[in-house]
Amino acid sequence: MGDKATSSGFELVIPSATVNLGGQAVTFRGLSFSDVATLVGDFSEQIDQLVSLYDGRLKPEDVDFDQLGQRLLLDAPRLLSMALALAMDASDVESAAEQFTKAPGGFQLLAFEVVFKLTTEPAGGAKEFFARLSPYLGSQASL
């Protein structure tokens, strides 16, 4: 499953995944550099805290999603909601983020896990993704 972006005959299929909430299906994609830049600009302190969770981790399968999700829910619920809104390509990101803050925690956690994997797996996993991203974030991330 994925969206198609076409330019000059080249067709890019962007991987996506669907998470159900009640009878509603919500489709997410991985975060782009533009999305990451938005999140870093708005949530630099929380980003620094989250990046520190990845020391020594090699693959998304090795990440403790319960710990990461709990950290997001407790320390940065607005960051989580904004990331989900960006990953669903909401036409009104702020409004969608506000709706996600009211969604059940289990849905938020499952949706975040899907977005996290779609974002990091193409780079070889969480550790590799953050290692590659770190130089572009400057002091925002240090591994």
C-alpha positions as CSV (number, residue, x, y, z in Angstrom):
1,M,0.0,0.0,0.0
2,G,1.3,3.5,-0.8
3,D,0.8,6.8,-2.4
4,K,2.2,7.7,-5.8
5,A,4.1,10.9,-6.5
6,T,4.7,11.4,-10.2
7,S,7.1,13.9,-11.8
8,S,8.4,13.8,-15.4
9,G,7.4,10.2,-16.0
10,F,9.0,8.9,-12.7
11,E,6.6,7.4,-10.3
12,L,7.6,7.2,-6.6
13,V,5.4,4.9,-4.5
14,I,5.5,6.1,-0.9
15,P,4.9,3.2,1.5
16,S,2.0,3.6,3.9
17,A,0.1,1.6,6.4
18,T,-3.4,1.8,7.8
19,V,-4.4,1.8,11.5
20,N,-8.0,1.4,12.5
21,L,-9.8,3.4,15.2
22,G,-13.3,2.1,15.7
23,G,-14.8,1.9,12.2
24,Q,-12.4,4.5,10.8
25,A,-9.2,3.6,8.9
26,V,-6.4,6.1,9.1
27,T,-3.5,5.9,6.6
28,F,0.0,7.0,7.6
29,R,3.3,7.3,5.8
30,G,6.8,7.7,7.2
31,L,8.0,11.2,8.1
32,S,9.9,13.1,5.4
33,F,12.8,15.5,6.0
34,S,10.4,18.3,5.8
35,D,8.3,16.8,8.5
36,V,11.4,16.1,10.7
37,A,12.4,19.8,10.2
38,T,9.0,20.9,11.4
39,L,9.2,18.7,14.5
40,V,12.7,19.7,15.3
41,G,11.8,23.4,15.0
42,D,8.8,23.1,17.3
43,F,10.1,20.4,19.7
44,S,13.9,20.5,19.9
45,E,14.1,19.6,23.6
46,Q,11.8,16.6,23.3
47,I,13.7,15.5,20.1
48,D,16.9,15.6,22.1
49,Q,15.3,13.4,24.8
50,L,14.0,10.9,22.3
51,V,17.2,10.5,20.3
52,S,19.0,9.6,23.5
53,L,16.8,6.4,23.7
54,Y,18.6,5.0,20.7
55,D,22.1,4.6,22.0
56,G,23.3,1.1,21.1
57,R,20.1,0.1,19.2
58,L,20.6,-1.4,15.7
59,K,17.1,-2.1,14.3
60,P,13.5,-1.0,14.9
61,E,12.7,-4.5,16.2
62,D,15.1,-3.9,19.0
63,V,13.5,-0.7,20.1
64,D,11.3,-0.9,23.3
65,F,8.2,0.7,21.9
66,D,6.5,0.5,25.2
67,Q,9.2,2.7,26.8
68,L,9.3,5.0,23.8
69,G,5.6,5.4,23.6
70,Q,5.4,6.0,27.3
71,R,8.1,8.6,27.1
72,L,6.1,10.3,24.3
73,L,2.8,10.1,26.0
74,L,4.3,11.5,29.3
75,D,6.9,14.0,28.0
76,A,5.8,15.0,24.6
77,P,2.1,14.3,23.8
78,R,2.0,17.3,21.4
79,L,5.1,16.1,19.6
80,L,3.4,12.7,19.1
81,S,0.2,14.2,17.9
82,M,2.0,16.6,15.5
83,A,4.1,13.7,14.1
84,L,0.9,11.6,13.5
85,A,-0.8,14.6,11.8
86,L,2.2,15.2,9.5
87,A,2.4,11.5,8.7
88,M,-1.2,11.3,7.5
89,D,-0.8,14.3,5.3
90,A,-3.6,16.2,7.0
91,S,-4.8,19.3,5.1
92,D,-5.0,21.1,8.5
93,V,-2.1,19.8,10.5
94,E,-2.9,21.8,13.6
95,S,-6.5,20.6,13.7
96,A,-5.5,17.0,13.1
97,A,-2.9,17.2,15.8
98,E,-5.5,18.5,18.2
99,Q,-7.8,15.5,17.3
100,F,-4.9,13.1,17.9
101,T,-4.4,14.5,21.4
102,K,-7.9,13.3,22.2
103,A,-7.6,9.8,20.6
104,P,-7.2,6.7,22.8
105,G,-3.7,6.1,24.0
106,G,-3.6,2.6,22.4
107,F,-4.4,4.1,19.0
108,Q,-1.7,6.7,19.4
109,L,0.8,4.1,20.4
110,L,0.0,1.8,17.5
111,A,-0.1,4.7,15.0
112,F,3.3,5.9,16.3
113,E,4.8,2.5,15.9
114,V,3.6,2.3,12.3
115,V,5.0,5.8,11.5
116,F,8.3,5.1,13.3
117,K,8.9,1.9,11.3
118,L,7.9,3.6,8.0
119,T,10.3,6.4,8.8
120,T,13.3,4.5,10.0
121,E,13.3,1.1,8.1
122,P,14.4,2.6,4.7
123,A,17.6,3.8,6.3
124,G,18.4,0.5,7.9
125,G,16.6,0.9,11.3
126,A,16.4,3.5,14.1
127,K,20.1,3.6,15.0
128,E,21.2,4.0,11.4
129,F,18.4,6.6,10.7
130,F,19.4,8.8,13.7
131,A,23.1,8.3,13.0
132,R,22.6,9.6,9.5
133,L,20.2,12.4,10.5
134,S,22.3,13.6,13.5
135,P,24.8,15.7,11.4
136,Y,22.0,17.6,9.9
137,L,20.4,18.4,13.3
138,G,23.6,19.8,14.8
139,S,23.2,20.0,18.5
140,Q,19.6,18.7,18.3
141,A,20.9,15.1,18.3
142,S,24.1,13.5,19.5
143,L,24.6,9.8,19.3
